[in-house]
């Protein structure tokens, strides 16, 4: 097969992945595409003439999948070249390296290769979604986020169990398509001597391998669905309810300014409270409401905005507010956290939480302490500040409610609700629910809002907790412990709503809450071990063949 055709297949795979997850064309994702999105890359790698070209195929796929799905990163302030351009390049490099691994498993894995491909795919998604550079966007599992019976398995395997199933499906379809190349081996090199050419492929054998694997995929999907329907039929105990006002002012604090943002939030809050005729337990605004630290600038906010000062508004409303504001750590070094603060009924600062998982190179820049690096970033990238200081500890907020009970909630900030490990830690700390404050309106696209929501939705299922999302443009909603949407505000519209939010809690932790991302970690380990075994077996076989068939001099 021509190299140009293989490159087009890799590009097609990237486009299918971008269309399978939430996109402008399919706003909630396309489950049908999710089952085949990984097939073109598998086909291309299996037909690749060599490992070097396989790396090129991986680079094309990674850059295309990321660029087509996260193109909205172009609108991130003035750093478009950095936020989109550098990440497209980075994904190309990452997938080029993993394509070498994938290609090796496909070429040497014999009848196990579709399964090995799926395991490594799942492991790759886990790898790219953790750590400082973690970016848990574009996962195959997000394509089926609307299929509630299927995603219930996430409380056991996490999101990576679903990605494994979908990647396995794609590999099976690629085999059925009939890949040209060497014959499928059961195990080990088939050659009688190092110089012997590989036997021709039997397309029927490949298709039989694909059909067999697709049958196993179908069986696994049925098991997942049976488990899902079983979980959906079992009610989770409700601990109580929280009355809350969700405020979505539909203004971008980056461009609209603090005063306009605050005036809009206060007006929408008044409307919701007035319409309900009740005082809520808490009012939820969103990320980046305040430009200055609330505690140090308290006097400013007693008279600002001039037409409707903030502190008197808090006191008159007489309830708690959760909103986004910077928190000062050290004024001498200009060290601040991107934080959420809980303001009490008397307008006092009751507690705060500083964002731990910062957006790399946007909210936190490594090596910023070196002058040469600061000069480079300022001159080349246009980045004149080193960003936020990460929070040092997880915090649970206490919330007394009108019936005398009290709940504890975690408040992951912005894209932190996409990080499964962090939210699992909050659940293990004792959080009764998650409340996420987000600023996504800068993206200007529906797909960015829904991609974020689709990722966050799995946190509710994994830990069987209610997830509340209060954003400045969408998606503001309440998600139940099965991943079901209990309430939702329309996107890119100024609106507020008084809600009764149910709080659920099972007596026992889920498997996921107890053991975390064991599936993704195990998939990475097993695929690596399999590759090591294949490598050792191949070297041993090659040495044996050289002894049995020594090369003659000349």
C-alpha positions in Angstrom: 0.0 0.0 0.0 1.3 3.5 -0.9 2.7 5.6 1.9 0.4 8.5 0.9 -2.6 6.3 1.4 -1.4 5.2 4.8 -0.9 8.9 5.8 -4.4 9.7 4.7 -5.7 6.8 6.8 -3.9 8.2 9.9 -5.4 11.6 9.1 -8.8 10.0 8.7 -8.4 8.3 12.1 -7.7 11.7 13.7 -10.7 13.2 12.1 -13.0 10.3 13.1 -11.8 10.6 16.7 -12.5 14.3 16.7 -16.0 13.7 15.4 -16.7 10.8 17.8 -16.2 12.9 20.9 -18.4 16.0 21.3 -17.9 18.3 18.4 -19.6 21.1 16.5 -21.1 18.5 14.2 -22.2 16.1 16.9 -22.5 18.3 20.1 -23.1 15.4 22.5 -20.7 13.0 20.7 -21.3 10.2 18.2 -21.3 6.7 19.8 -21.4 4.9 16.4 -18.1 6.6 15.4 -16.5 5.8 18.7 -16.6 2.0 17.9 -14.6 2.5 14.6 -12.5 5.7 15.3 -9.3 3.8 16.1 -9.6 1.5 13.1 -7.8 3.6 10.4 -4.7 4.1 12.6 -4.6 0.3 13.3 -4.9 -0.5 9.6 -2.2 2.0 8.7 0.2 0.8 11.3 -0.3 -2.9 10.3 0.4 -2.1 6.7 3.3 0.3 7.4 6.6 -0.5 5.6 8.7 0.1 8.7 8.9 1.4 12.3 10.1 4.8 11.2 7.1 5.4 9.0 4.9 4.1 11.8 6.2 7.0 13.9 5.2 9.4 11.2 1.7 7.8 11.1 1.3 8.3 14.8 2.4 11.9 14.6 -0.2 12.6 11.9 -2.9 10.9 13.9 -2.0 12.6 17.2 -1.7 16.1 15.7 -4.9 15.7 13.7 -7.0 14.3 16.5 -5.9 17.0 18.9 -6.0 19.9 16.4 -9.5 19.0 15.0 -11.0 18.4 18.5 -9.3 21.2 20.5 -9.1 23.9 17.9 -10.9 26.2 20.3 -7.6 26.5 22.2 -6.8 29.2 19.6 -9.1 31.6 21.5 -7.1 31.3 24.8 -6.3 35.0 25.4 -3.3 36.1 23.3 -1.4 32.8 23.5 -3.1 31.0 20.5 0.2 29.9 18.9 1.4 28.5 22.2 -1.8 26.9 23.5 -2.8 25.3 20.2 0.3 25.3 18.1 2.6 23.8 20.7 0.1 21.3 21.9 -0.5 20.0 18.4 3.2 19.6 18.0 3.5 17.9 21.4 0.7 15.5 20.6 2.4 14.6 17.4 5.6 13.8 19.2 3.8 11.8 21.9 1.8 9.7 19.5 4.8 9.2 17.3 6.6 7.5 20.2 3.5 5.4 21.1 3.0 4.5 17.5 6.4 2.7 17.6 5.1 0.7 20.5 1.7 0.1 18.8 3.4 -0.9 15.6 5.6 -3.4 17.4 2.7 -5.0 19.1 0.7 -5.2 15.9 3.6 -6.7 13.9 4.7 -9.2 16.6 1.6 -9.8 18.6 0.1 -12.5 16.4 -3.5 -13.4 17.2 -3.3 -11.2 20.4 -2.6 -8.0 18.5 -6.1 -6.5 18.5 -6.2 -7.0 22.3 -2.7 -5.7 22.8 -3.5 -2.6 20.7 -6.6 -1.9 22.8 -4.6 -2.3 26.1 -1.9 0.1 25.0 -4.5 2.6 23.7 -6.1 2.6 27.1 -2.7 2.9 28.8 -1.8 5.8 26.5 -5.0 7.7 27.5 -4.2 7.1 31.1 -0.6 8.3 30.6 -1.5 11.5 28.8 -4.2 12.4 31.3 -2.1 12.4 34.5 0.7 14.6 36.0 1.6 18.2 35.4 1.2 17.9 31.7 -2.0 15.9 31.9 -4.7 16.8 29.5 -7.7 14.3 29.8 -9.4 15.6 26.6 -10.2 13.6 23.5 -10.6 10.2 25.2 -12.5 7.6 23.1 -14.8 6.9 26.1 -16.3 10.4 25.7 -18.0 9.4 22.5 -20.4 7.2 24.5 -21.0 9.6 27.4 -24.7 9.8 26.6 -25.1 6.0 26.7 -25.9 5.7 30.4 -26.2 1.9 30.7 -22.8 1.5 29.1 -20.9 4.1 31.2 -22.0 2.6 34.5 -19.0 0.4 34.3 -16.9 3.4 35.1 -17.5 2.9 38.8 -15.3 -0.2 38.5 -12.8 0.4 35.6 -12.9 4.2 35.4 -13.2 5.9 32.1 -10.3 3.8 30.6 -12.2 0.5 30.6 -14.6 2.0 28.1 -11.8 3.4 25.9 -10.2 -0.1 25.9 -13.5 -1.6 24.7 -13.8 1.0 21.9 -10.2 0.7 20.8 -10.6 -3.1 20.7 -13.6 -2.7 18.5 -11.7 -0.4 16.1 -8.9 -2.9 15.9 -11.3 -5.7 15.1 -13.0 -3.8 12.3 -9.6 -3.0 10.8 -8.7 -6.7 10.7 -12.1 -7.5 9.1 -11.3 -4.9 6.4 -8.4 -7.1 5.3 -5.0 -5.6 6.0 -2.2 -6.3 3.4 1.1 -7.5 4.9 2.8 -10.5 6.6 0.7 -13.4 7.7 -0.8 -13.5 11.2 1.3 -15.5 13.5 0.2 -17.3 16.6 3.5 -16.6 18.4 7.1 -15.8 17.6 8.9 -15.2 14.2 7.8 -17.6 11.4 11.0 -17.3 9.4 13.3 -20.3 9.1 16.3 -17.9 8.5 16.9 -14.2 9.1 17.1 -13.5 5.4 13.9 -15.4 4.6 11.0 -13.2 3.5 7.8 -13.3 5.5 5.0 -15.5 4.0 2.2 -13.7 2.2 -0.8 -12.7 4.2 -4.0 -14.7 4.0 -6.8 -12.1 4.0 -9.2 -14.8 5.2 -7.1 -15.4 8.2 -7.0 -11.7 9.1 -10.8 -11.4 8.7 -11.3 -14.5 10.8 -9.2 -12.9 13.5 -11.2 -9.7 13.2 -14.5 -11.5 13.4 -13.4 -13.5 16.4 -12.2 -10.4 18.2 -15.4 -8.5 17.3 -17.4 -11.4 18.8 -15.4 -11.0 22.1 -15.9 -7.2 21.9 -19.7 -7.7 21.6 -19.7 -10.2 24.5 -17.8 -7.7 26.6 -20.1 -4.9 25.7 -23.1 -7.0 26.6 -21.5 -7.7 30.0 -21.0 -3.9 30.5 -24.6 -3.2 29.5 -26.0 -5.9 31.8 -24.0 -4.5 34.7 -25.1 -1.0 33.7 -28.8 -1.8 33.6 -28.4 -3.6 37.0 -26.8 -0.5 38.5 -29.4 1.8 37.1 -32.1 -0.3 38.7 -30.6 -0.1 42.2 -31.4 3.2 43.9 -28.6 5.1 45.8 -29.6 6.4 49.2 -30.4 10.2 49.3 -28.8 11.9 52.3 -30.8 15.1 51.8 -31.1 18.2 49.6 -29.3 21.5 49.2 -31.2 24.5 48.0 -29.0 26.4 45.6 -29.0 29.2 43.0 -27.0 28.6 39.9 -25.8 31.8 38.2 -24.6 31.8 34.6 -24.1 35.4 33.6 -22.8 34.7 30.1 -20.0 37.2 30.3 -16.3 36.5 29.8 -14.3 38.0 32.7 -11.3 38.2 30.4 -13.0 40.7 28.1 -16.0 42.0 29.9 -14.3 43.2 33.1 -14.9 42.6 36.8 -17.5 45.3 37.2 -19.8 44.1 34.5 -19.4 40.5 35.6 -20.3 41.3 39.2 -23.3 43.4 38.3 -24.7 40.7 36.1 -24.2 38.0 38.8 -25.9 40.1 41.4 -28.8 40.9 39.2 -29.3 37.2 38.2 -29.0 36.2 41.9 -31.7 38.6 42.9 -34.1 37.4 40.2 -33.7 33.7 41.2 -34.2 34.4 44.9 -37.1 36.7 44.3 -38.8 34.3 41.9 -38.5 31.4 44.4 -39.5 33.4 47.4 -37.0 31.4 49.5 -33.5 32.0 50.8 -31.2 29.3 49.3 -28.5 27.5 51.3 -25.9 28.6 48.9 -25.5 30.7 45.7 -23.0 29.4 43.1 -21.3 31.9 40.8 -18.3 30.8 38.8 -14.6 30.9 38.2 -12.8 34.3 38.0 -15.5 36.5 39.4 -13.1 38.7 41.3 -9.9 40.3 40.0 -8.4 40.9 43.5 -8.1 38.9 46.7 -11.4 39.3 48.6 -9.8 39.4 52.1 -7.2 42.0 51.3 -9.5 44.1 49.2 -12.5 43.8 51.5 -12.8 47.6 51.9 -12.8 48.0 48.1 -15.7 45.6 47.7 -17.8 47.4 50.4 -18.2 50.2 47.9 -17.5 48.5 44.5 -19.2 48.4 42.1 -20.2 51.9 42.8 -23.8 51.4 41.7 -24.3 48.1 43.6 -21.5 47.3 46.1 -20.7 43.6 46.5 -20.3 43.3 50.3 -23.6 45.0 51.2 -25.2 42.7 48.6 -23.8 39.6 50.3 -25.1 40.8 53.7 -28.5 41.7 52.4 -28.9 38.3 50.7 -28.0 36.6 53.9 -26.7 33.3 52.6 -23.4 31.7 51.6 -21.8 32.4 48.2 -19.2 30.3 46.4 -17.3 32.2 43.8 -13.9 32.5 42.0 -11.2 34.8 43.3 -7.4 35.0 43.6 -6.0 34.2 47.0 -2.7 35.9 48.0 0.1 33.7 49.3 3.1 36.1 49.3 2.8 39.7 48.2 6.6 40.1 48.0 7.0 37.4 45.4 3.6 38.1 43.9 2.4 34.6 44.5 -1.3 34.0 44.1 -3.6 31.0 43.8 -6.4 30.6 41.4 -9.1 29.8 44.0 -12.7 29.5 45.0 -13.9 31.2 48.2 -16.8 30.5 50.4 -18.3 33.8 51.7 -20.6 33.5 54.7 -24.0 35.2 55.3 -22.3 38.1 57.1 -19.9 38.6 54.1 -16.9 37.1 55.9 -14.5 34.8 54.2 -15.2 31.3 55.7 -12.8 29.1 53.6 -11.0 28.9 50.3 -9.4 26.3 48.0 -6.5 26.9 45.7 -6.5 25.1 42.3 -4.0 22.2 42.5 -4.1 21.0 38.8 -3.1 24.0 36.9 -3.3 24.3 33.1 0.3 23.8 32.0 2.0 26.7 30.2 -1.1 28.8 30.7 -1.7 28.9 34.4 1.7 27.6 35.4 5.0 27.8 33.5 7.9 25.5 34.4 11.4 27.0 34.7 9.8 30.4 35.3 12.4 31.1 38.0 15.2 31.4 35.4 15.6 34.8 33.9 16.7 33.5 30.5 13.5 31.5 30.3 11.3 34.4 31.3 12.9 36.6 28.6 12.4 33.9 26.0 8.7 33.4 26.9 8.1 37.2 26.9 9.8 37.8 23.6 8.9 34.7 21.6 5.5 33.7 23.1 4.3 37.0 24.5 3.8 35.4 28.0 4.9 38.1 30.5 3.8 36.4 33.7 4.5 33.0 35.2 0.9 32.2 36.2 -0.6 30.9 39.4 1.0 29.1 42.3 -0.6 25.6 42.7 -2.7 24.9 45.8 -0.9 22.9 48.5 -3.8 20.9 49.9 -7.3 19.5 49.1 -10.1 21.3 51.0 -13.6 20.3 51.8 -16.1 23.0 52.5 -18.8 22.6 55.2 -22.3 23.6 54.2 -25.1 23.8 56.8 -28.6 23.5 55.2 -32.0 24.7 56.2 -33.2 21.4 57.7 -30.4 21.4 60.2 -28.1 18.9 58.4 -24.6 19.7 57.2 -22.8 18.5 54.0 -19.2 18.6 52.9 -18.4 19.4 49.3 -15.3 19.5 47.2 -14.9 22.4 44.7 -12.6 21.3 41.8 -11.9 24.4 39.7 -12.4 24.6 36.0 -10.7 21.6 34.2 -9.9 19.9 37.5 -13.3 18.1 37.3 -11.9 16.3 34.2 -9.1 14.7 36.4 -10.4 11.4 37.7 -7.6 10.9 40.3 -8.1 14.3 41.9 -11.8 13.9 42.2 -11.4 10.4 43.6 -9.1 11.8 46.3 -11.8 14.3 47.2 -14.3 11.5 47.5 -12.0 9.5 49.7 -11.5 12.6 51.9 -15.3 12.5 52.6 -16.8 14.8 50.0 -20.6 14.3 49.8 -20.7 16.0 46.4 -18.6 17.9 43.9 -19.3 21.6 43.0 -17.3 22.8 40.0 -16.9 26.5 39.1 -15.7 27.0 35.5 -14.9 29.7 33.0 -15.2 28.2 29.5 -16.9 31.1 27.7 -13.5 32.3 26.3 -13.6 29.2 24.0 -16.5 30.7 22.0 -17.6 27.2 20.9 -20.2 24.8 21.9 -17.9 21.8 21.4 -15.5 23.1 24.0 -18.2 23.4 26.6 -19.6 19.9 25.9 -16.2 18.2 25.8 -15.5 19.6 29.3 -18.9 18.4 30.5 -18.5 15.0 29.0 -15.2 14.5 30.8 -16.6 15.8 34.1 -19.7 13.6 33.8 -17.7 10.5 34.5 -16.6 11.8 37.9 -20.2 11.4 39.1 -20.4 7.8 37.9 -17.0 6.8 39.1 -17.6 7.9 42.7 -21.5 7.8 42.8 -21.7 11.5 43.8 -23.7 14.4 42.6 -21.8 16.8 40.5 -22.9 20.5 40.3 -21.3 22.7 37.6 -21.8 26.4 37.7 -20.2 28.2 34.7 -20.1 31.6 33.1 -21.4 30.3 29.7 -22.1 26.6 30.0 -22.6 23.8 30.7 -24.2 24.7 34.0 -26.0 21.7 35.3 -26.6 19.1 38.0 -25.5 15.6 37.3 -26.7 12.6 39.3 -24.7 9.6 40.5 -25.6 7.6 37.4 -24.4 10.4 35.1 -27.9 11.5 34.4 -28.6 15.2 33.9 -31.0 16.4 36.7 -31.0 20.1 35.6 -29.3 22.1 32.9 -29.2 25.8 31.9 -29.0 26.7 28.2 -25.5 27.6 27.0 -24.3 31.1 26.1 -27.4 32.6 27.7 -27.6 34.8 30.9 -29.7 32.8 33.3 -30.1 31.8 36.9 -32.1 29.1 38.5 -33.2 28.1 42.0 -32.7 24.3 42.4 -33.1 21.6 45.0 -30.0 19.5 44.6 -30.1 15.9 45.9 -27.1 14.5 47.7 -26.5 10.8 47.3 -24.0 8.5 49.1 -23.6 4.8 49.1 -22.6 2.9 52.3 -19.6 1.4 50.6 -17.0 3.0 48.3 -17.1 2.1 44.6 -14.3 -0.1 43.2 -13.0 3.0 41.4 -13.1 5.2 44.6 -11.2 2.5 46.5 -8.6 1.6 43.9 -8.5 4.5 41.5 -7.3 4.2 37.9 -6.2 0.6 38.3 -7.4 -0.3 34.8 -5.5 2.3 33.0 -2.4 1.7 35.0 -2.7 -2.1 34.5 -3.3 -1.7 30.8 -0.1 0.3 30.4 1.9 -2.2 32.5 0.5 -5.3 30.7 1.1 -3.9 27.2 4.6 -3.0 28.2 5.3 -6.4 29.7 3.8 -8.1 26.5 6.1 -6.0 24.3 9.1 -7.0 26.5 8.2 -10.7 26.3 7.8 -10.4 22.5 11.2 -8.6 22.2 13.0 -11.2 24.2 11.4 -14.1 22.4 12.3 -12.5 19.0 15.9 -12.0 20.0 16.2 -15.6 21.2 14.6 -16.9 18.0 16.9 -14.8 15.9 20.0 -16.1 17.7 18.8 -19.6 17.3 18.2 -19.1 13.6 21.7 -17.6 13.1 23.2 -20.7 14.8 21.2 -23.1 12.6 21.7 -21.1 9.4 25.1 -19.3 9.7 25.9 -16.8 7.0 28.6 -17.9 4.6 31.5 -15.4 4.1 31.4 -13.4 0.9 
